[in-house]
Amino acid sequence: MKRLRRRLFLHFSLQFISLAVAIIILFFFILFIAVIWITKDESKYNYYQTKIESISMNTGNSMKEITMLDGWDKDFAGDGIWVQIINHKGEVIESGNVPEAIPNQYSEHDLHKMQETNELQGYSLCFYLETLYEEPYLFILGYEDEARKLLQQIVAEYGKEGMVPKAHLKQVEDKLLSVDGLIKIYDANENLVQSFGSPLDLDEELPLDVFVRKMAPDIYSMKTAIVKDPQTQALWVLYTPNENKQEIKFDSLKDIIIAFAASGVIVLVITIIISFWNGFRYGNPLFIFTSWLSRMGTGKYNEVLTDKEKKLIFRKNGKVRLKYRLYAEVFQAFYAMAEKLDASTKEREQLEKTREEWMTGISHDLRTPLTTMQGYGTLLESGQYDWSKQELEDIGKTIGEKSAYMLSLIEDFSLSFRLKNNASLVDFQLIEVNQLLSSIVSKFKEDMTLADYQLSFLPLNHSLSLQIAKRWFERMIDNLLYNAIIHNPPGTSIKIIIEEDSQNGQLMIMVKDNGIGMDEETRKNLFNRYYRGTNTDERVEGSGLGMSIAMQIAGVHNGEIIVDSEINKGTLVTVSIPLPQHNKQSDI
């Protein structure tokens, strides 16, 4: 799950970082478009002023002094303009397409005159003061104003005492006809003294239009060129059609508001799209998980995903689809959990069944001897019979045998529980195997009640010591030998054989008999508790738990028990325990 946690962290971090970067890029892109849009819109009102401001932005990365980028003046000749950049001292530090007659040094007086007349050597001028750097820089843009040149020529050639003589009116009107122009002449008292040229429909202008024309000349239908006669103080005004006239549709503030409003709408739409996308991407898996948890609550552990959900999540080749790949480990964990829960349910059912079998077996095992003991007790208590000494001894012997059987049965229950639940620590000791097995077999050989059985022992041909829990190991061998005795008739031959399988690293302890054997069903269930019903007429030690306990003790020694049997041919029980180099003691 650490891998999933890291992937989720990286996934969501990268997603939100990408979203933030995308929004920032979008913001600057829209801002850039807005600036271009506003600049283009401004250029409709005053082309040359917008042009010089645009040139001022074509600078390098220095924050101390102005540096122009390469090729900043490449289009000046085609536009019919020239540009100079002047520092605080009046020196020209950069220039582009400047005529030879234009100076490269300006005095304070020169700049005053240029600022007042907006003219230099017949060129009309536009100015832009850049104050971003440590010292200010002045951008000067010059261009030829044909209407102004024509007016200056007419004033110089035909102006007499502030008017055009009648003898020259025809010639002047012919010149004006070529530009569709109209001249009006005002005397020093602002009285219109003469008007001639093409008849034009002039807009009525208000006093403030003088400043508006200067700031946005291209919004008017007529362009004006003005020359003042220094001798008579007469004001000559030439009107010509303005082919670049534009209507003012939006002011700058409105343009900025619209640009940012559009940015906000676009960002909002993108955010909503991403929100819906995230909702479907992360909501669908959560809905599937919720459905599975709901099914799990009803105990349907084997149904992790429905067929519809499987088609939704997995491709035909079994791989998880891309949109669900983020949760691949979660689906795997769900399947693992479902398997464990299903196995746990089956195990619980099996435990319940086993518990019922145990209760049935315990009731059966304890009821039979108790019934016998209760019967004898009732007879003795009644006083109705005169018992002989021999009869009393027989009754006492029977009660003792049944009591011993019940005690052995309880001990077997206790031992089985301890082995099952690892409730006690095992005391391992280094013990020589031949000696241990020899002592166990001798105990059986010396039992006179087993004289009808032929027991033999075939030890290893060399000494071998193992780490063994002696008391439990003896109990395991005892159970196997008793099992071979009580289930076979007298005269049965029982052999205890020890062999060493060096190739597989195992010590083999075999209990082999030539008795009645067992069928396959009995062999398969031999180690299940209470598979065989207990009969109290058998020997006292026959509790029905012997083989189960033997298997558990073998497990404590990291070993196992294998049973091979055939009806009427006998049984071979093999205890396989790892040799010293392979053996690892179990901690219980």
ZIQUIPE-V120251 format. One record per residue. N is the residue number from 1. RES is the residue in one small letter. PSI is psi in degrees with one decimal (NA if undefined). Layout:
N RES PSI
N RES PSI
//
This chain:
1 m -19.7
2 k -38.6
3 r -42.4
4 l -41.3
5 r -43.1
6 r -41.9
7 r -40.8
8 l -43.0
9 f -49.0
10 l -40.9
11 h -51.8
12 f -37.3
13 s -49.3
14 l -35.5
15 q -47.4
16 f -33.4
17 i -43.5
18 s -41.1
19 l -44.2
20 a -44.4
21 v -42.7
22 a -41.1
23 i -40.9
24 i -45.1
25 i -43.4
26 l -41.1
27 f -49.3
28 f -32.7
29 f -46.3
30 i -38.3
31 l -39.8
32 f -45.4
33 i -40.1
34 a -41.8
35 v -43.7
36 i -42.1
37 w -46.1
38 i -41.9
39 t -43.0
40 k -38.4
41 d -39.5
42 e -34.3
43 s -19.8
44 k -24.6
45 y -37.3
46 n 90.2
47 y -50.4
48 y -34.3
49 q -42.0
50 t -36.5
51 k -44.5
52 i -33.5
53 e -36.7
54 s -39.2
55 i -36.3
56 s -22.0
57 m -7.1
58 n 57.1
59 t 171.4
60 g -158.1
61 n -0.7
62 s 139.1
63 m -0.3
64 k -45.7
65 e 154.5
66 i 136.2
67 t 130.7
68 m 145.2
69 l 155.5
70 d 138.2
71 g 14.7
72 w -21.8
73 d 19.1
74 k -25.1
75 d 6.5
76 f -39.9
77 a -41.4
78 g -30.6
79 d -8.8
80 g 35.3
81 i 162.6
82 w 155.0
83 v 138.6
84 q 147.7
85 i 123.8
86 i 134.3
87 n -172.5
88 h -24.7
89 k 0.4
90 g 8.7
91 e 140.6
92 v 115.3
93 i -21.9
94 e 146.5
95 s 156.5
96 g 125.9
97 n 36.3
98 v 130.6
99 p 155.1
100 e -30.7
101 a -13.5
102 i 129.6
103 p 161.7
104 n 14.3
105 q 134.6
106 y 139.6
107 s 173.8
108 e -37.6
109 h -41.2
110 d -45.0
111 l -36.0
112 h -46.7
113 k -41.9
114 m -37.9
115 q -35.5
116 e -40.8
117 t -16.3
118 n 37.4
119 e 145.5
120 l 114.3
121 q 43.9
122 g -3.4
123 y 135.6
124 s 146.3
125 l 149.1
126 c 145.6
127 f 149.9
128 y 124.8
129 l 118.5
130 e 119.6
131 t 16.0
132 l -28.2
133 y -179.4
134 e -32.3
135 e 151.3
136 p 155.1
137 y 139.6
138 l 123.9
139 f 128.4
140 i 125.6
141 l 126.5
142 g 143.1
143 y 157.7
144 e 123.2
145 d 101.7
146 e -39.5
147 a -40.4
148 r -42.6
149 k -41.3
150 l -42.5
151 l -42.8
152 q -38.7
153 q -42.6
154 i -42.1
155 v -42.2
156 a -38.3
157 e -35.5
158 y -6.3
159 g 125.6
160 k 116.6
161 e 42.5
162 g 16.3
163 m 172.0
164 v 120.2
165 p 149.3
166 k -30.0
167 a -23.3
168 h 0.6
169 l -40.3
170 k -44.3
171 q -41.8
172 v -42.0
173 e -33.7
174 d -40.2
175 k -40.9
176 l -30.3
177 l -31.9
178 s -24.7
179 v 6.8
180 d 47.2
181 g 164.3
182 l 130.4
183 i 135.1
184 k 135.4
185 i 128.2
186 y 136.5
187 d -174.8
188 a -22.3
189 n 13.0
190 e 23.7
191 n 137.1
192 l 117.0
193 v -19.6
194 q 143.2
195 s 129.0
196 f 161.4
197 g -163.6
198 s 137.7
199 p 117.9
200 l 147.0
201 d 90.6
202 l 138.1
203 d 145.9
204 e 127.0
205 e 146.1
206 l 164.7
207 p -39.2
208 l -16.2
209 d -18.5
210 v -42.4
211 f -35.1
212 v -39.9
213 r -35.6
214 k -38.7
215 m -38.1
216 a 73.4
217 p -23.8
218 d 9.8
219 i -6.0
220 y 152.8
221 s -20.1
222 m 136.0
223 k 148.7
224 t 141.7
225 a 131.2
226 i 131.8
227 v 132.0
228 k 125.8
229 d 114.0
230 p -22.7
231 q -46.8
232 t -6.3
233 q 18.5
234 a 145.7
235 l 116.0
236 w 125.5
237 v 121.6
238 l 123.7
239 y 127.6
240 t 150.7
241 p 139.2
242 n 102.4
243 e -19.3
244 n 18.9
245 k 132.6
246 q 148.4
247 e 142.8
248 i 108.6
249 k -37.4
250 f 142.0
251 d 172.1
252 s -39.8
253 l -43.0
254 k -40.0
255 d -44.0
256 i -43.7
257 i -44.4
258 i -41.4
259 a -47.2
260 f -33.1
261 a -42.7
262 a -39.9
263 s -44.1
264 g -41.9
265 v -43.9
266 i -45.8
267 v -40.9
268 l -44.7
269 v -44.0
270 i -41.2
271 t -43.2
272 i -42.6
273 i -45.2
274 i -37.5
275 s -46.3
276 f -40.2
277 w -45.5
278 n -38.0
279 g -46.8
280 f -38.6
281 r -42.5
282 y -17.5
283 g -40.9
284 n -47.7
285 p -39.6
286 l -36.9
287 f -40.1
288 i -43.5
289 f -41.4
290 t -41.5
291 s -41.7
292 w -42.8
293 l -36.2
294 s -43.6
295 r -35.9
296 m -35.3
297 g -25.4
298 t 3.7
299 g 10.3
300 k 69.2
301 y -25.3
302 n -4.4
303 e 77.7
304 v -51.0
305 l 141.3
306 t 168.3
307 d -38.2
308 k -41.8
309 e -36.4
310 k -42.9
311 k -32.9
312 l -34.5
313 i -41.0
314 f 146.5
315 r 175.4
316 k -28.6
317 n 4.3
318 g -7.1
319 k 150.5
320 v 137.4
321 r 155.8
322 l -42.3
323 k -13.9
324 y 0.9
325 r -25.3
326 l -29.3
327 y 23.8
328 a -45.1
329 e -32.7
330 v -43.9
331 f -40.6
332 q -41.1
333 a -37.8
334 f -44.6
335 y -42.8
336 a -41.0
337 m -41.4
338 a -41.2
339 e -42.6
340 k -42.1
341 l -40.4
342 d -43.2
343 a -38.3
344 s -39.5
345 t -45.0
346 k -38.9
347 e -39.6
348 r -40.4
349 e -41.1
350 q -39.3
351 l -38.9
352 e -42.2
353 k -43.2
354 t -40.2
355 r -42.2
356 e -39.1
357 e -41.7
358 w -46.5
359 m -41.6
360 t -44.9
361 g -45.1
362 i -43.9
363 s -44.0
364 h -46.8
365 d -37.5
366 l -30.8
367 r -41.8
368 t -53.3
369 p -34.7
370 l -37.5
371 t -44.4
372 t -47.5
373 m -38.9
374 q -39.5
375 g -48.8
376 y -37.9
377 g -40.7
378 t -42.0
379 l -44.6
380 l -36.2
381 e -30.5
382 s -30.9
383 g 14.8
384 q -15.2
385 y 147.4
386 d 107.5
387 w 136.6
388 s 167.4
389 k -41.5
390 q -40.4
391 e -41.7
392 l -39.4
393 e -40.2
394 d -43.5
395 i -43.0
396 g -40.6
397 k -42.3
398 t -45.3
399 i -39.3
400 g -42.9
401 e -43.9
402 k -37.3
403 s -43.2
404 a -39.0
405 y -44.7
406 m -39.6
407 l -43.3
408 s -39.4
409 l -44.0
410 i -40.9
411 e -40.5
412 d -41.3
413 f -46.2
414 s -45.2
415 l -42.5
416 s -39.5
417 f -44.0
418 r -41.9
419 l -36.6
420 k -38.3
421 n 6.2
422 n 47.8
423 a -10.6
424 s 157.7
425 l 142.5
426 v 132.0
427 d 99.6
428 f 140.0
429 q 150.5
430 l 110.3
431 i 140.5
432 e 125.6
433 v -44.9
434 n -44.9
435 q -42.5
436 l -48.8
437 l -35.5
438 s -41.6
439 s -36.5
440 i -45.0
441 v -38.5
442 s -38.4
443 k -40.7
444 f -37.9
445 k -33.5
446 e -10.0
447 d 112.2
448 m -24.9
449 t -14.9
450 l 20.9
451 a -23.1
452 d -4.8
453 y 141.2
454 q 101.1
455 l 135.5
456 s 153.6
457 f 125.8
458 l 98.3
459 p 176.0
460 l 154.1
461 n 9.0
462 h 164.5
463 s 140.1
464 l 126.4
465 s 139.7
466 l 155.5
467 q 112.7
468 i 141.0
469 a 95.6
470 k -51.2
471 r -41.8
472 w -38.1
473 f -42.6
474 e -40.3
475 r -39.2
476 m -49.4
477 i -39.9
478 d -46.3
479 n -40.5
480 l -40.3
481 l -43.4
482 y -38.8
483 n -39.8
484 a -29.3
485 i -50.9
486 i -19.0
487 h 6.5
488 n 150.7
489 p 161.6
490 p 149.4
491 g -8.2
492 t 138.2
493 s 127.3
494 i 123.8
495 k 136.5
496 i 117.4
497 i 135.3
498 i 128.6
499 e 153.6
500 e 121.0
501 d 85.6
502 s -32.7
503 q -41.3
504 n 0.2
505 g 39.1
506 q 144.1
507 l 125.0
508 m 118.6
509 i 113.6
510 m 133.0
511 v 109.4
512 k 130.9
513 d 163.2
514 n 36.0
515 g -149.6
516 i -14.9
517 g -169.4
518 m 158.3
519 d 172.8
520 e -37.8
521 e -43.9
522 t -41.0
523 r -42.4
524 k -33.2
525 n 14.7
526 l -33.5
527 f 3.9
528 n 134.7
529 r 132.0
530 y 25.2
531 y -40.4
532 r 128.1
533 g 137.9
534 t 139.3
535 n 118.4
536 t -6.7
537 d -14.4
538 e -178.9
539 r 158.3
540 v -37.8
541 e -6.8
542 g 84.1
543 s -10.7
544 g -1.0
545 l -1.2
546 g -51.4
547 m -34.7
548 s -43.3
549 i -41.6
550 a -43.3
551 m -39.4
552 q -39.4
553 i -39.0
554 a -39.0
555 g -36.1
556 v -32.3
557 h 18.8
558 n 27.1
559 g -170.3
560 e 164.2
561 i 130.9
562 i 133.4
563 v 127.3
564 d 130.3
565 s 153.7
566 e 136.4
567 i 131.3
568 n 9.1
569 k -8.1
570 g -177.6
571 t 142.4
572 l 117.0
573 v 120.6
574 t 122.5
575 v 119.9
576 s 120.7
577 i 135.9
578 p 141.6
579 l 166.4
580 p -42.6
581 q -15.7
582 h -14.5
583 n 135.3
584 k 120.0
585 q 143.3
586 s 135.9
587 d 122.9
588 i NA
//
